Amino acid sequence: MDTTKPIKAQPVVCPHCDVEVPQVEGPGRRKLYCTPDAGKQWRQRLRALGFPV
Ligand SMILES: [Zn+2]
């Protein structure tokens, strides 16, 4: 991770399907998943593994 660049200028890869997630310019949180559903499934998997997410 390069901390000299804005966080949104750095590529984000969806942990669920390994595809790069395009970021929306401007304020707000980074998009971490390609779709809300991918995020949901990813958290479900983490919960199944015992992570408190
Ligand atoms: Zn995804």
mmCIF file of the protein (N, C-alpha, C, O) and its ligand, coordinates in Angstrom:
data_MODEL
# 
_entry.id   MODEL 
# 
loop_
_entity.id 
_entity.type 
_entity.pdbx_number_of_molecules 
1 polymer     1 
2 non-polymer 1 
# 
_entity_poly.entity_id                      1 
_entity_poly.type                           'polypeptide(L)' 
_entity_poly.nstd_linkage                   no 
_entity_poly.nstd_monomer                   no 
_entity_poly.pdbx_seq_one_letter_code       MDTTKPIKAQPVVCPHCDVEVPQVEGPGRRKLYCTPDAGKQWRQRLRALGFPV 
_entity_poly.pdbx_seq_one_letter_code_can   MDTTKPIKAQPVVCPHCDVEVPQVEGPGRRKLYCTPDAGKQWRQRLRALGFPV 
_entity_poly.pdbx_strand_id                 A 
# 
loop_
_entity_poly_seq.entity_id 
_entity_poly_seq.num 
_entity_poly_seq.mon_id 
_entity_poly_seq.hetero 
1 1  MET n 
1 2  ASP n 
1 3  THR n 
1 4  THR n 
1 5  LYS n 
1 6  PRO n 
1 7  ILE n 
1 8  LYS n 
1 9  ALA n 
1 10 GLN n 
1 11 PRO n 
1 12 VAL n 
1 13 VAL n 
1 14 CYS n 
1 15 PRO n 
1 16 HIS n 
1 17 CYS n 
1 18 ASP n 
1 19 VAL n 
1 20 GLU n 
1 21 VAL n 
1 22 PRO n 
1 23 GLN n 
1 24 VAL n 
1 25 GLU n 
1 26 GLY n 
1 27 PRO n 
1 28 GLY n 
1 29 ARG n 
1 30 ARG n 
1 31 LYS n 
1 32 LEU n 
1 33 TYR n 
1 34 CYS n 
1 35 THR n 
1 36 PRO n 
1 37 ASP n 
1 38 ALA n 
1 39 GLY n 
1 40 LYS n 
1 41 GLN n 
1 42 TRP n 
1 43 ARG n 
1 44 GLN n 
1 45 ARG n 
1 46 LEU n 
1 47 ARG n 
1 48 ALA n 
1 49 LEU n 
1 50 GLY n 
1 51 PHE n 
1 52 PRO n 
1 53 VAL n 
# 
loop_
_struct_asym.id 
_struct_asym.entity_id 
A 1 
B 2 
# 
loop_
_chem_comp.id 
_chem_comp.type 
_chem_comp.mon_nstd_flag 
ALA 'L-peptide linking' y 
ARG 'L-peptide linking' y 
ASP 'L-peptide linking' y 
CYS 'L-peptide linking' y 
GLN 'L-peptide linking' y 
GLU 'L-peptide linking' y 
GLY 'peptide linking'   y 
HIS 'L-peptide linking' y 
ILE 'L-peptide linking' y 
LEU 'L-peptide linking' y 
LYS 'L-peptide linking' y 
MET 'L-peptide linking' y 
PHE 'L-peptide linking' y 
PRO 'L-peptide linking' y 
THR 'L-peptide linking' y 
TRP 'L-peptide linking' y 
TYR 'L-peptide linking' y 
VAL 'L-peptide linking' y 
ZN  non-polymer         . 
# 
_pdbx_entity_nonpoly.entity_id   2 
_pdbx_entity_nonpoly.name        ? 
_pdbx_entity_nonpoly.comp_id     ZN 
# 
_pdbx_nonpoly_scheme.asym_id         B 
_pdbx_nonpoly_scheme.entity_id       2 
_pdbx_nonpoly_scheme.mon_id          ZN 
_pdbx_nonpoly_scheme.ndb_seq_num     1 
_pdbx_nonpoly_scheme.pdb_seq_num     101 
_pdbx_nonpoly_scheme.auth_seq_num    101 
_pdbx_nonpoly_scheme.pdb_mon_id      ZN 
_pdbx_nonpoly_scheme.auth_mon_id     ZN 
_pdbx_nonpoly_scheme.pdb_strand_id   A 
_pdbx_nonpoly_scheme.pdb_ins_code    . 
# 
loop_
_atom_site.group_PDB 
_atom_site.id 
_atom_site.type_symbol 
_atom_site.label_atom_id 
_atom_site.label_alt_id 
_atom_site.label_comp_id 
_atom_site.label_asym_id 
_atom_site.label_entity_id 
_atom_site.label_seq_id 
_atom_site.pdbx_PDB_ins_code 
_atom_site.Cartn_x 
_atom_site.Cartn_y 
_atom_site.Cartn_z 
_atom_site.occupancy 
_atom_site.B_iso_or_equiv 
_atom_site.pdbx_formal_charge 
_atom_site.auth_seq_id 
_atom_site.auth_comp_id 
_atom_site.auth_asym_id 
_atom_site.auth_atom_id 
_atom_site.pdbx_PDB_model_num 
ATOM   1   N  N  . MET A 1 1  ? 0.843   -1.205  0.000   1.00 0.00 ? 1   MET A N  1 
ATOM   2   C  CA . MET A 1 1  ? 0.000   0.000   0.000   1.00 0.00 ? 1   MET A CA 1 
ATOM   3   C  C  . MET A 1 1  ? 0.876   1.252   0.000   1.00 0.00 ? 1   MET A C  1 
ATOM   4   O  O  . MET A 1 1  ? 1.816   1.347   0.789   1.00 0.00 ? 1   MET A O  1 
ATOM   5   N  N  . ASP A 1 2  ? 0.582   2.192   -0.858  1.00 0.00 ? 2   ASP A N  1 
ATOM   6   C  CA . ASP A 1 2  ? 1.351   3.427   -0.975  1.00 0.00 ? 2   ASP A CA 1 
ATOM   7   C  C  . ASP A 1 2  ? 0.596   4.528   -0.231  1.00 0.00 ? 2   ASP A C  1 
ATOM   8   O  O  . ASP A 1 2  ? -0.474  4.957   -0.661  1.00 0.00 ? 2   ASP A O  1 
ATOM   9   N  N  . THR A 1 3  ? 1.162   4.978   0.885   1.00 0.00 ? 3   THR A N  1 
ATOM   10  C  CA . THR A 1 3  ? 0.450   5.961   1.714   1.00 0.00 ? 3   THR A CA 1 
ATOM   11  C  C  . THR A 1 3  ? 0.638   7.386   1.229   1.00 0.00 ? 3   THR A C  1 
ATOM   12  O  O  . THR A 1 3  ? 0.073   8.317   1.805   1.00 0.00 ? 3   THR A O  1 
ATOM   13  N  N  . THR A 1 4  ? 1.434   7.571   0.167   1.00 0.00 ? 4   THR A N  1 
ATOM   14  C  CA . THR A 1 4  ? 1.627   8.928   -0.335  1.00 0.00 ? 4   THR A CA 1 
ATOM   15  C  C  . THR A 1 4  ? 0.521   9.331   -1.307  1.00 0.00 ? 4   THR A C  1 
ATOM   16  O  O  . THR A 1 4  ? 0.412   10.502  -1.670  1.00 0.00 ? 4   THR A O  1 
ATOM   17  N  N  . LYS A 1 5  ? -0.290  8.380   -1.724  1.00 0.00 ? 5   LYS A N  1 
ATOM   18  C  CA . LYS A 1 5  ? -1.381  8.677   -2.649  1.00 0.00 ? 5   LYS A CA 1 
ATOM   19  C  C  . LYS A 1 5  ? -2.700  8.639   -1.900  1.00 0.00 ? 5   LYS A C  1 
ATOM   20  O  O  . LYS A 1 5  ? -2.815  7.981   -0.865  1.00 0.00 ? 5   LYS A O  1 
ATOM   21  N  N  . PRO A 1 6  ? -3.715  9.361   -2.433  1.00 0.00 ? 6   PRO A N  1 
ATOM   22  C  CA . PRO A 1 6  ? -5.032  9.256   -1.799  1.00 0.00 ? 6   PRO A CA 1 
ATOM   23  C  C  . PRO A 1 6  ? -5.498  7.806   -1.819  1.00 0.00 ? 6   PRO A C  1 
ATOM   24  O  O  . PRO A 1 6  ? -5.230  7.066   -2.765  1.00 0.00 ? 6   PRO A O  1 
ATOM   25  N  N  . ILE A 1 7  ? -6.192  7.418   -0.770  1.00 0.00 ? 7   ILE A N  1 
ATOM   26  C  CA . ILE A 1 7  ? -6.557  6.009   -0.623  1.00 0.00 ? 7   ILE A CA 1 
ATOM   27  C  C  . ILE A 1 7  ? -7.386  5.517   -1.800  1.00 0.00 ? 7   ILE A C  1 
ATOM   28  O  O  . ILE A 1 7  ? -7.313  4.348   -2.178  1.00 0.00 ? 7   ILE A O  1 
ATOM   29  N  N  . LYS A 1 8  ? -8.176  6.419   -2.375  1.00 0.00 ? 8   LYS A N  1 
ATOM   30  C  CA . LYS A 1 8  ? -9.041  5.994   -3.475  1.00 0.00 ? 8   LYS A CA 1 
ATOM   31  C  C  . LYS A 1 8  ? -8.306  5.865   -4.806  1.00 0.00 ? 8   LYS A C  1 
ATOM   32  O  O  . LYS A 1 8  ? -8.831  5.287   -5.758  1.00 0.00 ? 8   LYS A O  1 
ATOM   33  N  N  . ALA A 1 9  ? -7.068  6.415   -4.870  1.00 0.00 ? 9   ALA A N  1 
ATOM   34  C  CA . ALA A 1 9  ? -6.317  6.308   -6.110  1.00 0.00 ? 9   ALA A CA 1 
ATOM   35  C  C  . ALA A 1 9  ? -5.645  4.949   -6.225  1.00 0.00 ? 9   ALA A C  1 
ATOM   36  O  O  . ALA A 1 9  ? -5.089  4.603   -7.267  1.00 0.00 ? 9   ALA A O  1 
ATOM   37  N  N  . GLN A 1 10 ? -5.700  4.189   -5.150  1.00 0.00 ? 10  GLN A N  1 
ATOM   38  C  CA . GLN A 1 10 ? -5.063  2.886   -5.174  1.00 0.00 ? 10  GLN A CA 1 
ATOM   39  C  C  . GLN A 1 10 ? -6.079  1.822   -5.573  1.00 0.00 ? 10  GLN A C  1 
ATOM   40  O  O  . GLN A 1 10 ? -7.252  1.895   -5.206  1.00 0.00 ? 10  GLN A O  1 
ATOM   41  N  N  . PRO A 1 11 ? -5.609  0.832   -6.332  1.00 0.00 ? 11  PRO A N  1 
ATOM   42  C  CA . PRO A 1 11 ? -6.551  -0.177  -6.806  1.00 0.00 ? 11  PRO A CA 1 
ATOM   43  C  C  . PRO A 1 11 ? -7.111  -1.017  -5.659  1.00 0.00 ? 11  PRO A C  1 
ATOM   44  O  O  . PRO A 1 11 ? -6.406  -1.351  -4.706  1.00 0.00 ? 11  PRO A O  1 
ATOM   45  N  N  . VAL A 1 12 ? -8.390  -1.348  -5.779  1.00 0.00 ? 12  VAL A N  1 
ATOM   46  C  CA . VAL A 1 12 ? -9.052  -2.199  -4.793  1.00 0.00 ? 12  VAL A CA 1 
ATOM   47  C  C  . VAL A 1 12 ? -9.493  -3.459  -5.513  1.00 0.00 ? 12  VAL A C  1 
ATOM   48  O  O  . VAL A 1 12 ? -10.126 -3.393  -6.567  1.00 0.00 ? 12  VAL A O  1 
ATOM   49  N  N  . VAL A 1 13 ? -9.160  -4.597  -4.945  1.00 0.00 ? 13  VAL A N  1 
ATOM   50  C  CA . VAL A 1 13 ? -9.566  -5.864  -5.551  1.00 0.00 ? 13  VAL A CA 1 
ATOM   51  C  C  . VAL A 1 13 ? -10.604 -6.521  -4.658  1.00 0.00 ? 13  VAL A C  1 
ATOM   52  O  O  . VAL A 1 13 ? -10.388 -6.699  -3.459  1.00 0.00 ? 13  VAL A O  1 
ATOM   53  N  N  . CYS A 1 14 ? -11.720 -6.876  -5.250  1.00 0.00 ? 14  CYS A N  1 
ATOM   54  C  CA . CYS A 1 14 ? -12.782 -7.526  -4.500  1.00 0.00 ? 14  CYS A CA 1 
ATOM   55  C  C  . CYS A 1 14 ? -12.260 -8.833  -3.912  1.00 0.00 ? 14  CYS A C  1 
ATOM   56  O  O  . CYS A 1 14 ? -11.808 -9.702  -4.657  1.00 0.00 ? 14  CYS A O  1 
ATOM   57  N  N  . PRO A 1 15 ? -12.314 -8.988  -2.586  1.00 0.00 ? 15  PRO A N  1 
ATOM   58  C  CA . PRO A 1 15 ? -11.780 -10.215 -1.987  1.00 0.00 ? 15  PRO A CA 1 
ATOM   59  C  C  . PRO A 1 15 ? -12.638 -11.429 -2.309  1.00 0.00 ? 15  PRO A C  1 
ATOM   60  O  O  . PRO A 1 15 ? -12.193 -12.568 -2.165  1.00 0.00 ? 15  PRO A O  1 
ATOM   61  N  N  . HIS A 1 16 ? -13.868 -11.182 -2.745  1.00 0.00 ? 16  HIS A N  1 
ATOM   62  C  CA . HIS A 1 16 ? -14.768 -12.305 -3.031  1.00 0.00 ? 16  HIS A CA 1 
ATOM   63  C  C  . HIS A 1 16 ? -14.497 -12.893 -4.406  1.00 0.00 ? 16  HIS A C  1 
ATOM   64  O  O  . HIS A 1 16 ? -14.443 -14.114 -4.551  1.00 0.00 ? 16  HIS A O  1 
ATOM   65  N  N  . CYS A 1 17 ? -14.325 -12.051 -5.417  1.00 0.00 ? 17  CYS A N  1 
ATOM   66  C  CA . CYS A 1 17 ? -14.140 -12.608 -6.769  1.00 0.00 ? 17  CYS A CA 1 
ATOM   67  C  C  . CYS A 1 17 ? -12.851 -12.174 -7.448  1.00 0.00 ? 17  CYS A C  1 
ATOM   68  O  O  . CYS A 1 17 ? -12.664 -12.462 -8.630  1.00 0.00 ? 17  CYS A O  1 
ATOM   69  N  N  . ASP A 1 18 ? -11.939 -11.476 -6.730  1.00 0.00 ? 18  ASP A N  1 
ATOM   70  C  CA . ASP A 1 18 ? -10.625 -11.168 -7.294  1.00 0.00 ? 18  ASP A CA 1 
ATOM   71  C  C  . ASP A 1 18 ? -10.673 -10.284 -8.528  1.00 0.00 ? 18  ASP A C  1 
ATOM   72  O  O  . ASP A 1 18 ? -9.799  -10.390 -9.388  1.00 0.00 ? 18  ASP A O  1 
ATOM   73  N  N  . VAL A 1 19 ? -11.664 -9.421  -8.638  1.00 0.00 ? 19  VAL A N  1 
ATOM   74  C  CA . VAL A 1 19 ? -11.692 -8.477  -9.739  1.00 0.00 ? 19  VAL A CA 1 
ATOM   75  C  C  . VAL A 1 19 ? -11.467 -7.080  -9.181  1.00 0.00 ? 19  VAL A C  1 
ATOM   76  O  O  . VAL A 1 19 ? -11.820 -6.795  -8.036  1.00 0.00 ? 19  VAL A O  1 
ATOM   77  N  N  . GLU A 1 20 ? -10.871 -6.201  -10.006 1.00 0.00 ? 20  GLU A N  1 
ATOM   78  C  CA . GLU A 1 20 ? -10.623 -4.850  -9.536  1.00 0.00 ? 20  GLU A CA 1 
ATOM   79  C  C  . GLU A 1 20 ? -11.932 -4.079  -9.441  1.00 0.00 ? 20  GLU A C  1 
ATOM   80  O  O  . GLU A 1 20 ? -12.764 -4.138  -10.347 1.00 0.00 ? 20  GLU A O  1 
ATOM   81  N  N  . VAL A 1 21 ? -12.111 -3.354  -8.339  1.00 0.00 ? 21  VAL A N  1 
ATOM   82  C  CA . VAL A 1 21 ? -13.348 -2.607  -8.118  1.00 0.00 ? 21  VAL A CA 1 
ATOM   83  C  C  . VAL A 1 21 ? -13.107 -1.157  -8.498  1.00 0.00 ? 21  VAL A C  1 
ATOM   84  O  O  . VAL A 1 21 ? -12.255 -0.506  -7.892  1.00 0.00 ? 21  VAL A O  1 
ATOM   85  N  N  . PRO A 1 22 ? -13.836 -0.621  -9.493  1.00 0.00 ? 22  PRO A N  1 
ATOM   86  C  CA . PRO A 1 22 ? -13.667 0.791   -9.853  1.00 0.00 ? 22  PRO A CA 1 
ATOM   87  C  C  . PRO A 1 22 ? -14.139 1.695   -8.723  1.00 0.00 ? 22  PRO A C  1 
ATOM   88  O  O  . PRO A 1 22 ? -15.210 1.478   -8.158  1.00 0.00 ? 22  PRO A O  1 
ATOM   89  N  N  . GLN A 1 23 ? -13.346 2.701   -8.396  1.00 0.00 ? 23  GLN A N  1 
ATOM   90  C  CA . GLN A 1 23 ? -13.687 3.598   -7.294  1.00 0.00 ? 23  GLN A CA 1 
ATOM   91  C  C  . GLN A 1 23 ? -14.384 4.844   -7.806  1.00 0.00 ? 23  GLN A C  1 
ATOM   92  O  O  . GLN A 1 23 ? -14.060 5.351   -8.880  1.00 0.00 ? 23  GLN A O  1 
ATOM   93  N  N  . VAL A 1 24 ? -15.340 5.332   -7.037  1.00 0.00 ? 24  VAL A N  1 
ATOM   94  C  CA . VAL A 1 24 ? -16.054 6.557   -7.373  1.00 0.00 ? 24  VAL A CA 1 
ATOM   95  C  C  . VAL A 1 24 ? -15.245 7.731   -6.817  1.00 0.00 ? 24  VAL A C  1 
ATOM   96  O  O  . VAL A 1 24 ? -14.872 7.742   -5.645  1.00 0.00 ? 24  VAL A O  1 
ATOM   97  N  N  . GLU A 1 25 ? -14.979 8.727   -7.684  1.00 0.00 ? 25  GLU A N  1 
ATOM   98  C  CA . GLU A 1 25 ? -14.225 9.901   -7.232  1.00 0.00 ? 25  GLU A CA 1 
ATOM   99  C  C  . GLU A 1 25 ? -15.015 10.678  -6.203  1.00 0.00 ? 25  GLU A C  1 
ATOM   100 O  O  . GLU A 1 25 ? -16.245 10.636  -6.185  1.00 0.00 ? 25  GLU A O  1 
ATOM   101 N  N  . GLY A 1 26 ? -14.295 11.394  -5.336  1.00 0.00 ? 26  GLY A N  1 
ATOM   102 C  CA . GLY A 1 26 ? -14.976 12.252  -4.374  1.00 0.00 ? 26  GLY A CA 1 
ATOM   103 C  C  . GLY A 1 26 ? -15.007 11.627  -2.986  1.00 0.00 ? 26  GLY A C  1 
ATOM   104 O  O  . GLY A 1 26 ? -14.452 10.553  -2.753  1.00 0.00 ? 26  GLY A O  1 
ATOM   105 N  N  . PRO A 1 27 ? -15.676 12.335  -2.065  1.00 0.00 ? 27  PRO A N  1 
ATOM   106 C  CA . PRO A 1 27 ? -15.694 11.868  -0.679  1.00 0.00 ? 27  PRO A CA 1 
ATOM   107 C  C  . PRO A 1 27 ? -16.521 10.598  -0.511  1.00 0.00 ? 27  PRO A C  1 
ATOM   108 O  O  . PRO A 1 27 ? -17.304 10.224  -1.384  1.00 0.00 ? 27  PRO A O  1 
ATOM   109 N  N  . GLY A 1 28 ? -16.333 9.968   0.594   1.00 0.00 ? 28  GLY A N  1 
ATOM   110 C  CA . GLY A 1 28 ? -17.072 8.743   0.863   1.00 0.00 ? 28  GLY A CA 1 
ATOM   111 C  C  . GLY A 1 28 ? -16.137 7.580   1.055   1.00 0.00 ? 28  GLY A C  1 
ATOM   112 O  O  . GLY A 1 28 ? -14.931 7.692   0.832   1.00 0.00 ? 28  GLY A O  1 
ATOM   113 N  N  . ARG A 1 29 ? -16.692 6.469   1.467   1.00 0.00 ? 29  ARG A N  1 
ATOM   114 C  CA . ARG A 1 29 ? -15.869 5.291   1.713   1.00 0.00 ? 29  ARG A CA 1 
ATOM   115 C  C  . ARG A 1 29 ? -15.440 4.651   0.414   1.00 0.00 ? 29  ARG A C  1 
ATOM   116 O  O  . ARG A 1 29 ? -16.096 4.789   -0.618  1.00 0.00 ? 29  ARG A O  1 
ATOM   117 N  N  . ARG A 1 30 ? -14.314 3.939   0.488   1.00 0.00 ? 30  ARG A N  1 
ATOM   118 C  CA . ARG A 1 30 ? -13.884 3.158   -0.651  1.00 0.00 ? 30  ARG A CA 1 
ATOM   119 C  C  . ARG A 1 30 ? -14.851 2.009   -0.857  1.00 0.00 ? 30  ARG A C  1 
ATOM   120 O  O  . ARG A 1 30 ? -15.395 1.445   0.092   1.00 0.00 ? 30  ARG A O  1 
ATOM   121 N  N  . LYS A 1 31 ? -15.048 1.679   -2.123  1.00 0.00 ? 31  LYS A N  1 
ATOM   122 C  CA . LYS A 1 31 ? -15.813 0.464   -2.400  1.00 0.00 ? 31  LYS A CA 1 
ATOM   123 C  C  . LYS A 1 31 ? -14.862 -0.707  -2.258  1.00 0.00 ? 31  LYS A C  1 
ATOM   124 O  O  . LYS A 1 31 ? -13.781 -0.698  -2.847  1.00 0.00 ? 31  LYS A O  1 
ATOM   125 N  N  . LEU A 1 32 ? -15.238 -1.704  -1.496  1.00 0.00 ? 32  LEU A N  1 
ATOM   126 C  CA . LEU A 1 32 ? -14.343 -2.836  -1.270  1.00 0.00 ? 32  LEU A CA 1 
ATOM   127 C  C  . LEU A 1 32 ? -14.760 -4.063  -2.069  1.00 0.00 ? 32  LEU A C  1 
ATOM   128 O  O  . LEU A 1 32 ? -13.943 -4.948  -2.325  1.00 0.00 ? 32  LEU A O  1 
ATOM   129 N  N  . TYR A 1 33 ? -16.025 -4.118  -2.460  1.00 0.00 ? 33  TYR A N  1 
ATOM   130 C  CA . TYR A 1 33 ? -16.532 -5.284  -3.168  1.00 0.00 ? 33  TYR A CA 1 
ATOM   131 C  C  . TYR A 1 33 ? -17.155 -4.830  -4.478  1.00 0.00 ? 33  TYR A C  1 
ATOM   132 O  O  . TYR A 1 33 ? -17.657 -3.710  -4.576  1.00 0.00 ? 33  TYR A O  1 
ATOM   133 N  N  . CYS A 1 34 ? -17.124 -5.711  -5.501  1.00 0.00 ? 34  CYS A N  1 
ATOM   134 C  CA . CYS A 1 34 ? -17.659 -5.332  -6.803  1.00 0.00 ? 34  CYS A CA 1 
ATOM   135 C  C  . CYS A 1 34 ? -19.168 -5.128  -6.719  1.00 0.00 ? 34  CYS A C  1 
ATOM   136 O  O  . CYS A 1 34 ? -19.717 -4.272  -7.413  1.00 0.00 ? 34  CYS A O  1 
ATOM   137 N  N  . THR A 1 35 ? -19.837 -5.902  -5.881  1.00 0.00 ? 35  THR A N  1 
ATOM   138 C  CA . THR A 1 35 ? -21.275 -5.740  -5.687  1.00 0.00 ? 35  THR A CA 1 
ATOM   139 C  C  . THR A 1 35 ? -21.575 -5.872  -4.198  1.00 0.00 ? 35  THR A C  1 
ATOM   140 O  O  . THR A 1 35 ? -20.817 -6.522  -3.479  1.00 0.00 ? 35  THR A O  1 
ATOM   141 N  N  . PRO A 1 36 ? -22.675 -5.264  -3.715  1.00 0.00 ? 36  PRO A N  1 
ATOM   142 C  CA . PRO A 1 36 ? -23.030 -5.433  -2.298  1.00 0.00 ? 36  PRO A CA 1 
ATOM   143 C  C  . PRO A 1 36 ? -23.215 -6.911  -1.955  1.00 0.00 ? 36  PRO A C  1 
ATOM   144 O  O  . PRO A 1 36 ? -22.942 -7.335  -0.832  1.00 0.00 ? 36  PRO A O  1 
ATOM   145 N  N  . ASP A 1 37 ? -23.677 -7.678  -2.920  1.00 0.00 ? 37  ASP A N  1 
ATOM   146 C  CA . ASP A 1 37 ? -23.909 -9.099  -2.684  1.00 0.00 ? 37  ASP A CA 1 
ATOM   147 C  C  . ASP A 1 37 ? -22.600 -9.848  -2.448  1.00 0.00 ? 37  ASP A C  1 
ATOM   148 O  O  . ASP A 1 37 ? -22.530 -10.756 -1.619  1.00 0.00 ? 37  ASP A O  1 
ATOM   149 N  N  . ALA A 1 38 ? -21.558 -9.450  -3.197  1.00 0.00 ? 38  ALA A N  1 
ATOM   150 C  CA . ALA A 1 38 ? -20.250 -10.090 -3.010  1.00 0.00 ? 38  ALA A CA 1 
ATOM   151 C  C  . ALA A 1 38 ? -19.747 -9.805  -1.602  1.00 0.00 ? 38  ALA A C  1 
ATOM   152 O  O  . ALA A 1 38 ? -19.158 -10.676 -0.963  1.00 0.00 ? 38  ALA A O  1 
ATOM   153 N  N  . GLY A 1 39 ? -19.980 -8.573  -1.112  1.00 0.00 ? 39  GLY A N  1 
ATOM   154 C  CA . GLY A 1 39 ? -19.567 -8.223  0.236   1.00 0.00 ? 39  GLY A CA 1 
ATOM   155 C  C  . GLY A 1 39 ? -20.311 -9.041  1.275   1.00 0.00 ? 39  GLY A C  1 
ATOM   156 O  O  . GLY A 1 39 ? -19.743 -9.478  2.276   1.00 0.00 ? 39  GLY A O  1 
ATOM   157 N  N  . LYS A 1 40 ? -21.592 -9.237  1.013   1.00 0.00 ? 40  LYS A N  1 
ATOM   158 C  CA . LYS A 1 40 ? -22.421 -10.008 1.939   1.00 0.00 ? 40  LYS A CA 1 
ATOM   159 C  C  . LYS A 1 40 ? -21.928 -11.454 2.019   1.00 0.00 ? 40  LYS A C  1 
ATOM   160 O  O  . LYS A 1 40 ? -21.777 -12.023 3.100   1.00 0.00 ? 40  LYS A O  1 
ATOM   161 N  N  . GLN A 1 41 ? -21.686 -12.022 0.851   1.00 0.00 ? 41  GLN A N  1 
ATOM   162 C  CA . GLN A 1 41 ? -21.220 -13.411 0.821   1.00 0.00 ? 41  GLN A CA 1 
ATOM   163 C  C  . GLN A 1 41 ? -19.855 -13.547 1.462   1.00 0.00 ? 41  GLN A C  1 
ATOM   164 O  O  . GLN A 1 41 ? -19.576 -14.535 2.140   1.00 0.00 ? 41  GLN A O  1 
ATOM   165 N  N  . TRP A 1 42 ? -18.989 -12.535 1.244   1.00 0.00 ? 42  TRP A N  1 
ATOM   166 C  CA . TRP A 1 42 ? -17.653 -12.576 1.818   1.00 0.00 ? 42  TRP A CA 1 
ATOM   167 C  C  . TRP A 1 42 ? -17.737 -12.550 3.347   1.00 0.00 ? 42  TRP A C  1 
ATOM   168 O  O  . TRP A 1 42 ? -17.041 -13.305 4.025   1.00 0.00 ? 42  TRP A O  1 
ATOM   169 N  N  . ARG A 1 43 ? -18.601 -11.671 3.885   1.00 0.00 ? 43  ARG A N  1 
ATOM   170 C  CA . ARG A 1 43 ? -18.728 -11.593 5.344   1.00 0.00 ? 43  ARG A CA 1 
ATOM   171 C  C  . ARG A 1 43 ? -19.345 -12.862 5.911   1.00 0.00 ? 43  ARG A C  1 
ATOM   172 O  O  . ARG A 1 43 ? -18.992 -13.303 7.005   1.00 0.00 ? 43  ARG A O  1 
ATOM   173 N  N  . GLN A 1 44 ? -20.274 -13.447 5.154   1.00 0.00 ? 44  GLN A N  1 
ATOM   174 C  CA . GLN A 1 44 ? -20.862 -14.707 5.600   1.00 0.00 ? 44  GLN A CA 1 
ATOM   175 C  C  . GLN A 1 44 ? -19.792 -15.782 5.713   1.00 0.00 ? 44  GLN A C  1 
ATOM   176 O  O  . GLN A 1 44 ? -19.791 -16.581 6.650   1.00 0.00 ? 44  GLN A O  1 
ATOM   177 N  N  . ARG A 1 45 ? -18.872 -15.790 4.733   1.00 0.00 ? 45  ARG A N  1 
ATOM   178 C  CA . ARG A 1 45 ? -17.802 -16.787 4.762   1.00 0.00 ? 45  ARG A CA 1 
ATOM   179 C  C  . ARG A 1 45 ? -16.890 -16.550 5.962   1.00 0.00 ? 45  ARG A C  1 
ATOM   180 O  O  . ARG A 1 45 ? -16.487 -17.498 6.637   1.00 0.00 ? 45  ARG A O  1 
ATOM   181 N  N  . LEU A 1 46 ? -16.560 -15.267 6.230   1.00 0.00 ? 46  LEU A N  1 
ATOM   182 C  CA . LEU A 1 46 ? -15.709 -14.960 7.380   1.00 0.00 ? 46  LEU A CA 1 
ATOM   183 C  C  . LEU A 1 46 ? -16.378 -15.386 8.684   1.00 0.00 ? 46  LEU A C  1 
ATOM   184 O  O  . LEU A 1 46 ? -15.732 -15.921 9.584   1.00 0.00 ? 46  LEU A O  1 
ATOM   185 N  N  . ARG A 1 47 ? -17.694 -15.136 8.766   1.00 0.00 ? 47  ARG A N  1 
ATOM   186 C  CA . ARG A 1 47 ? -18.422 -15.524 9.973   1.00 0.00 ? 47  ARG A CA 1 
ATOM   187 C  C  . ARG A 1 47 ? -18.387 -17.039 10.150  1.00 0.00 ? 47  ARG A C  1 
ATOM   188 O  O  . ARG A 1 47 ? -18.248 -17.551 11.261  1.00 0.00 ? 47  ARG A O  1 
ATOM   189 N  N  . ALA A 1 48 ? -18.515 -17.735 9.035   1.00 0.00 ? 48  ALA A N  1 
ATOM   190 C  CA . ALA A 1 48 ? -18.480 -19.200 9.098   1.00 0.00 ? 48  ALA A CA 1 
ATOM   191 C  C  . ALA A 1 48 ? -17.121 -19.678 9.591   1.00 0.00 ? 48  ALA A C  1 
ATOM   192 O  O  . ALA A 1 48 ? -17.012 -20.743 10.197  1.00 0.00 ? 48  ALA A O  1 
ATOM   193 N  N  . LEU A 1 49 ? -16.079 -18.879 9.325   1.00 0.00 ? 49  LEU A N  1 
ATOM   194 C  CA . LEU A 1 49 ? -14.731 -19.237 9.776   1.00 0.00 ? 49  LEU A CA 1 
ATOM   195 C  C  . LEU A 1 49 ? -14.477 -18.742 11.190  1.00 0.00 ? 49  LEU A C  1 
ATOM   196 O  O  . LEU A 1 49 ? -13.422 -19.021 11.760  1.00 0.00 ? 49  LEU A O  1 
ATOM   197 N  N  . GLY A 1 50 ? -15.422 -18.014 11.765  1.00 0.00 ? 50  GLY A N  1 
ATOM   198 C  CA . GLY A 1 50 ? -15.297 -17.601 13.153  1.00 0.00 ? 50  GLY A CA 1 
ATOM   199 C  C  . GLY A 1 50 ? -14.838 -16.163 13.359  1.00 0.00 ? 50  GLY A C  1 
ATOM   200 O  O  . GLY A 1 50 ? -14.530 -15.770 14.484  1.00 0.00 ? 50  GLY A O  1 
ATOM   201 N  N  . PHE A 1 51 ? -14.788 -15.365 12.276  1.00 0.00 ? 51  PHE A N  1 
ATOM   202 C  CA . PHE A 1 51 ? -14.389 -13.970 12.441  1.00 0.00 ? 51  PHE A CA 1 
ATOM   203 C  C  . PHE A 1 51 ? -15.611 -13.112 12.799  1.00 0.00 ? 51  PHE A C  1 
ATOM   204 O  O  . PHE A 1 51 ? -16.673 -13.276 12.198  1.00 0.00 ? 51  PHE A O  1 
ATOM   205 N  N  . PRO A 1 52 ? -15.475 -12.214 13.755  1.00 0.00 ? 52  PRO A N  1 
ATOM   206 C  CA . PRO A 1 52 ? -16.611 -11.384 14.141  1.00 0.00 ? 52  PRO A CA 1 
ATOM   207 C  C  . PRO A 1 52 ? -16.808 -10.204 13.201  1.00 0.00 ? 52  PRO A C  1 
ATOM   208 O  O  . PRO A 1 52 ? -16.471 -9.077  13.564  1.00 0.00 ? 52  PRO A O  1 
ATOM   209 N  N  . VAL A 1 53 ? -17.339 -10.426 12.010  1.00 0.00 ? 53  VAL A N  1 
ATOM   210 C  CA . VAL A 1 53 ? -17.573 -9.328  11.070  1.00 0.00 ? 53  VAL A CA 1 
ATOM   211 C  C  . VAL A 1 53 ? -19.067 -9.089  10.887  1.00 0.00 ? 53  VAL A C  1 
ATOM   212 O  O  . VAL A 1 53 ? -19.462 -8.201  10.131  1.00 0.00 ? 53  VAL A O  1 
HETATM 213 ZN ZN . ZN  B 2 .  ? -16.641 -9.298  -6.133  1.00 0.00 2 101 ZN  A ZN 1 
# 
